[in-house]
Amino acid sequence: MTAPDLNAHPTSRPHAAARLDLRQDVALLTAALIDIYSVSGAEGELADAVEHALRAIPQLELVRDGDSIIARTNLGRAERVILAGHLDTVPLPTTEGSLGTVPSYWPSGAPGEGILYGRGATDMKGGVAVQLALAAGLFDGGAEPDKDITFVFYDHEEVEAVKSGLGRLVRNHGSLLGGDFAILLEPTDGTVEGGCNGTIRFDATTVGEAAHSARAWMGRNAIHAAAPILARLAAYQPRTITVDGLDYRESLNAVKINGGTAGNVIPDRCVVEINYRFAPDKTPDEAEQHVRDLLDGFDVVRTDSAAGARPGLHHPAAASFVAAVGAAPKPKYGWTDVARFSELGIPAVNFGPGDALLAHKDNEHVEADAIRECLRALRSWLTA
């Protein structure tokens, strides 16, 4: 079977079906979602398909805001659980020979068997397919979940935070996002990953004096002046901090450096961009102070930050979910939208099909059985 053309323009791809069959095998549903182009900023077609499918479920009350959707049960249960996932993907790959593109692709040649390739297979259309399958099947055969459920599907996760669809939902419909516990279906290989590290960025600037490089002694080299910044960062020993029983590994690194104007000019300015991934035991302000202490004596300006999230695994709903999954929980080292729920006072974990290390790769893929197992675990817990 020949792999699809990687460089085909989205408009030249087969038009996605207007309707989604939420009751088909969840791995096939994932493939159907992959086949709907939804790179950040172009989530409309997929949001339309999701909304149309969910409106056919009478037990759900829907609100749509842009290309984000909230669908809620109102069964009068004592607990409410939020299941959230983003609809967008990063741009399509261009590497020759890659399989990670639209449309979906089964190397085995048998749809639904083995491994599914395609943009979003891991991050995170497998998780979204699980959400949709749960929404469609929770009331089959007269059965009902023992918890009220809020399903959240949102746009613009893979871009700058100011565009976040989930952030917009919090601002515009915060009253609909209350709950006792939230699960973000980001890829975790089917293991519960509690909370997440925070992230903060800085610019550390050194200033010199420009001069002709043939007469360098007439100036001061700002790039050379940045050497102590790099030395302190290189010598820094990142810490591992235990929070609520999980060990969060931190990291502090220079991620970009910019300076100089021409090959024959001594640079008069240099900027080192620094990223600190900090454990959720501290606030962004506390993380900033830690970096300032390390780089004392240098001009350091905070440019961006996002708080982490404590795992909250001691909450009864979280504890029961971890017990139902059956594997020891792990920390989430990267930042995810669980932090947004944490800011709302809602304990949140990451749990979804697929290996997070494959996210955004040109060969992005997911095991069909991993998607099915994720669905099984959630359905079993929600109807226990």
Secondary structure as GFF3:
##gff-version 3
##sequence-region A 1 384
A	DSSP	three_ten_helix	10	12	.	.	.	ID=ss1
A	DSSP	alpha_helix	26	34	.	.	.	ID=ss2
A	DSSP	alpha_helix	44	54	.	.	.	ID=ss3
A	DSSP	beta_strand	61	65	.	.	.	ID=ss4
A	DSSP	beta_strand	68	72	.	.	.	ID=ss5
A	DSSP	beta_strand	80	86	.	.	.	ID=ss6
A	DSSP	beta_strand	115	117	.	.	.	ID=ss7
A	DSSP	pi_helix	121	125	.	.	.	ID=ss8
A	DSSP	alpha_helix	126	137	.	.	.	ID=ss9
A	DSSP	three_ten_helix	140	142	.	.	.	ID=ss10
A	DSSP	beta_strand	148	154	.	.	.	ID=ss11
A	DSSP	three_ten_helix	161	163	.	.	.	ID=ss12
A	DSSP	alpha_helix	165	173	.	.	.	ID=ss13
A	DSSP	three_ten_helix	174	177	.	.	.	ID=ss14
A	DSSP	beta_strand	181	184	.	.	.	ID=ss15
A	DSSP	beta_strand	193	194	.	.	.	ID=ss16
A	DSSP	beta_strand	198	207	.	.	.	ID=ss17
A	DSSP	beta_strand	211	212	.	.	.	ID=ss18
A	DSSP	three_ten_helix	213	218	.	.	.	ID=ss19
A	DSSP	alpha_helix	222	225	.	.	.	ID=ss20
A	DSSP	alpha_helix	227	235	.	.	.	ID=ss21
A	DSSP	beta_strand	240	243	.	.	.	ID=ss22
A	DSSP	beta_strand	246	249	.	.	.	ID=ss23
A	DSSP	beta_strand	251	259	.	.	.	ID=ss24
A	DSSP	beta_strand	265	266	.	.	.	ID=ss25
A	DSSP	beta_strand	269	278	.	.	.	ID=ss26
A	DSSP	alpha_helix	284	294	.	.	.	ID=ss27
A	DSSP	beta_strand	299	306	.	.	.	ID=ss28
A	DSSP	alpha_helix	316	325	.	.	.	ID=ss29
A	DSSP	beta_strand	330	331	.	.	.	ID=ss30
A	DSSP	alpha_helix	338	343	.	.	.	ID=ss31
A	DSSP	beta_strand	348	350	.	.	.	ID=ss32
A	DSSP	three_ten_helix	356	358	.	.	.	ID=ss33
A	DSSP	beta_strand	365	367	.	.	.	ID=ss34
A	DSSP	alpha_helix	368	382	.	.	.	ID=ss35
###
